[in-house]
Amino acid sequence: MSGLAVLWAVQGSSGSFALGGAASGAFALADAIVGPQVARVIDRHGQRRVVFVTATVFAAAGIGLVLARSWSSSGVVMIGLAAVAGATAPPVGALSAARWRKTVGSPPLLAAALSLEGSLNDAAFLVGPVVVTVLSATVATWCGLLVSVLLISAGMTGMLTARPTEPVCDRSSRGILVDSRLVNVRFLALFAANLAMGLFFGGIGVAITAFAIAHGAGALAGVISAAGGVVSLSVGLAYGALERGRPVKTMIAAGGILAVGCALLALAPNLPVMIVGYGLVGGCVALVLIPGSILLQRTTASGAYTQAMTWINSASAIGIATSAPLVGYVIQVHTWAAGFLGLAALTALLPVTLLVAYPVLGRMERRR
């Protein structure tokens, strides 16, 4: 919710979509760059001690943006506050996954827990943007950001007071910017795979929006995206309940379907076909993200797990930042169909990366 809420709040305060976009970009960039370093400190000193401070700064920066209208703040101040909020935004998913890892000892149960976590994330990505948009458009442009800050603050309060599930801190970290335990072929392969997945995430929203506008139904772009999210949520829950012995092969197959599916969506003749088609294609997202999470916990030391999760998120963010303008340019020069074909080519890097890395990652499949 937060990045989109920053866009609404700053645009509402300044009247400028360019400034709103710059602030939202500063939020995302700061999160991607600073987030792994904050996560490293969390691994070394514990969630409660570190996240209490960073979440407090995040809340203060968010409230500062909410008050920006009455302050008559300059664009530089608002972009700066957005960057501070991004740099200190709690890595909720990483913190939660680390607690699951401590609480659930059995590998099959941990895989089921991570599947549940992934499905809850899908639900949040479905509901969150709708809540932000409705509140910001109908109540006040800053309302979505205020709700986001309050939800994160409440969630972090609940998590940090649940001391029995807090992972034990590990002071054995080595290296300057990256824990040396993450500098290995297995983690780098997963980093590359998530960067490739980010290429899909960055371009699919642009391509779907272009399709909807070209068919005179721009407002239904969200409906098309939601179809994929609903199917992905259901698939994630089913995956968690079934046998999960081949996560790498599952990711390769799902990545191939995503790439081929994007190419086939270029042939969609109307909205109903696109909704059904993207529902089937988008449903494979869970079959990449959840097995990837299972592999990550198998290959990463517990003392570097929060940082590892955050680096994986940064990899996805890099892919998103790269793909969105590329696909947008292809659509601008050619058509929405060409955008889907270009996205298919970018997404094909996912199964190719996993196939290249299979000799390394395949060994992790046998660690049950």
N, C-alpha and C positions, 0 to 999 in steps of 0.2 A: 504493500500500500504506500510506503513512504516516498519512493521516488516519484510516483505519479502525483501524490499529494503535494510534494514540493513544487511541482510544475503548476498545479492549480493555485497554490497559495501565492507564489511569486508573480504569476501572471495576473492574479486578481489585485495584488498590491500595486503593480506597475503598469498594468494595461498592455504589457508587451509579451507576446508569445516568444520572441527571440530571447528575452531575458529569462523567461520561465524555462525555456529549453536549456539555456546556459546553466541555470541553477540546478536543474534536474541532472544535467550532464556532470556538473561538479560533484553532486551527491554520489553518483554512480562511480565516477573516477576515484574519488577519495576512498570510497568503500573498497574498491578493487585493489588499490595500492596500499592503503594503511591497514585494511582489515587483517591480512595475514600476520602483520607484525603485532597487532593487538592480540590475535589468537595465540601467537607464540608466547607472549607475556602471560596469557591466561593459563597455558599449559605449565609454565614455570611456577606461577604463584597462586594458582587456583581461581576458579570461577567467581567465588563470592568476593574476594578481595579486589579483583580487577574489574569485573563487570559492574559492580556497584558504582565505581567511579565513572567508567565510560558511559554507562546507561544514564547516569545523572547529567553528564555533559551533553549527551544526545538529547535528552528531554529539554535541557535549557536552550540548546540551539534550535530545537523545533518550536518551542514556545516563543523564542525570539523571532522566528519567521512568522508565526501567527500574529505577533504584535507589530510586524513591519509596517503595516498600513498606518497605524497611529504614530509610529516613529517617523514616517515619511523618509524611510531609509533609502540610501543610494543603491544602485544596482550592485556595486562592488560589495557593500555590506551584506546584501541578501545572498549573493553568490558565496561569500565567505562563510556565512552561517550555514548554508546548504552543504558546503564542503566539510565543515566541522561536524554536522549531523551525520554525513556519510562516513566520515572517518571513525566515528564513535558508535555507529549503529550496531547493536549487539548481534553477533552471528548466531541467531536463534537456532537455526538448523544444526549447526556444528555443536553448540552447547547441549542441545537435546540428544543428539546422536552419541556424544561422549557419555552422557548419563545412561542411556540405554546400554551402552557397551559395558559399563560397570555393573548395572543392575541385573542384566540378563546374562547368565553365564553360558548357557547352552548355545552353540553356534546356530542350530536350526531355529531356536526361539529368537535369537538375535536377528536372524534374517527376516523372520516374521515381523519383529518389532520395527526394523528398518523399512519393511514394506508398508506397514501401517503409517510410519512417519512420512513416507513418500506420498501416500494417498491423502494424508492430512494436508501436506503441502499443495497437492493438486487442488484440494477444496479451497485452501486459502487463496490460491491464484485465481480461482474462479470467482470467489465472493468478494475478495478485497478490492479489486479495481472497480467493481460495480458500486460498492459502498462509497468509495472515494468520489467517484463521478457523481453519484446521486446527491450526496451531501454537499459537495462543492458547487454543484450546479443549481441546487434548489434552496439550500440554507445559506451558506456563505462560502466564498472561495477558500477560506482558511479552515473550514470545519473538518474536511477530510484529514488534514494534517494533524489537527488537534486530536481527533479520534485515534489516529495511528499512534501518536505519541502516548496517549493514555493506555491503549491496548498493550503496547510494548512495555510500558512502565509497570502495568499490572502483571503481565506475564513474567517479567524479570523478577519482580518482587516475589511472586509465587515460587519461581524456580530457585532463587537464591536462598530462600528460607527453608527449602527442602534439603537440609544438610546430609541426610543419609545417602542420597543419590549422587552427591557431588564427587567427581573423580578426584583421586589423590594427585596433588601437583607433583611435577617431575622437574627437578633442577638440573638434569643432565644434558640439557640442550646444548648443541655445539653449532658453530657457524655464526656469521654476522647477520645476514638477512633471511636465510633459510636454514632450518634445522638440518644438520648433516644427515640425519637418519632418513630424510626425504629425498636425498640426492641419490637415487637408484633408478634402475631401468623400469622397474614395476610401477613406481609412483609416476615417473615421467610419462609412461605410456598412458596411465589413467588421466594425467593432466592433459595430454594431447587429445585423448578421446573426448574429454569434456569441453575442450576448446572447439573441437569439431561439432559437438552437440550445440554449443553456443552459436555456431554459424547457422544451424537450423532455426534456433529460437529467434535470432536477430532478423532473419529474412522472412519467416513465415507470416508474421503479423503485417509486414509491409505488403507482401504479395496478396494476402487475403483482403486487406483493405482496398488495394487497387482493383481486385476482382469485383468486390461489392460495389465500389463507386462506378466502375465501368458498366455494371448491370443496373444502375440507378437505385441501389439500395445500400448506400454507405452505412446507414444506421444498423444494418444487419451483420456488419463485420464481426461484432462481438458475439453474435449468435453462432456464427460459423466457428469462431475460436472456442466458444464454450462447448460445442459438440465434441471436439477433440479432447477437451479437458474432462468432460463427464466420462467418456469412454476410458481415458487414461486412469482416472480415479478407480473405476471398476476393475480394470485390468490389474492395477497395482494391488488391490485387495485380494484378487484371485491368486495372483502370483505369490503373495505372502502365505496363502493357505495351502499351496501345493508344493511339490518337490522342487527344490532350487539347486540341483546338483551341478548345473552347467551354466553359470552366470556369463562366462565369456561368449560361449556359443549363442546364448540368448541375446546378448548385446549385438553380436554380429548380425544375426538374423533380423532383429528389430531395426538396426541401422540400415540394412539393405532395403527393408520395406519402406522406411522413411524416405530414402533417396529415390527409389522407383516410384513410390506414391506421389512425391512432389512432381515428378515428371508427368505422371498420369493426370494430376490435377490441372495441368495446363490444357487438358482436353475437355474440362468440365463445361457443359453447354449452358447451364443455368444454376440458380441458387440451390434448389433442392439437391441436385447432384453434388454440388460442392459441399453442402452441409453433411451429407451422408459420406462422401468421399473423405473429407477431412476428419470426420469422426473415426473412420477406420485407420487413417494414417496417424492422426494424433494419439490414438490409443496405444501406439507403440512407444510413446515417450516414456511411460513408466517402465517398459521392458529394457530401457537403456539406463535410466537413472537409478532404479532400485538395485539391479545386479551390480552396477558400478559402485554403489554404496557398500554392498556386501564385500566386493573385492577390496575396496579401500580399507575397511576395518580388518580384513585378513592380512593385508600387506603392510600396515602401518603400526608402529609402536604406540602403545596407549599414551605415552608421554608427549607424543607429537600429533595426536589425532585431531585436536581442535584446529591446529594450524594447517594440517593436511586438508581437512574439510574446507577451510577458508580459501586455501590456494585453489582447490577444485572449483569453488564458486568464482574466483577471480578468472580462472581459465575460461569458464563459460561467459563471463562478462566481456572478456577480450574478443571472443567469437561473436558475441552479439554486436559489439561496437564495430567490428569489421564487416559483418554481413549486411546489417541494415542499410548503410549507405550504398553498398555495392548493388544489392538487389533493387534498391530505389532508383539507382542510376540506370540499370538495365530496363526497368519499367518505363522510366521517363523517355529513354531513347527509342525503345521498341514498344512492347505491350505487356499487359499483366501476365499473359501466357509465357512470354520470354522470361519474365521474372521468376515464375515457377521452375522453368527449365534451368535458369542460372542457379536457383536455390538447390535444385536436385544435384547439380554438379558440385556445389559446395558441401552439401550433406553427404555426398558419396565419400568424402574424406573420412567420415566416421567408421564405416565398415572396413575401409582400406587400412586405416590406422590400427584397428583392432586385429585385422588379419596379420599385419606385419608384426604386431606385438604378441601374437598368440603363443609362440614358443615360450615366451616369458610368463604371460598372464595365465596360460593354460595350466601351468603347474599349480596355480592358486585354486583351481577348481577342485583339486584333490584334497585341499585343506578344509575339512568339514567341521 
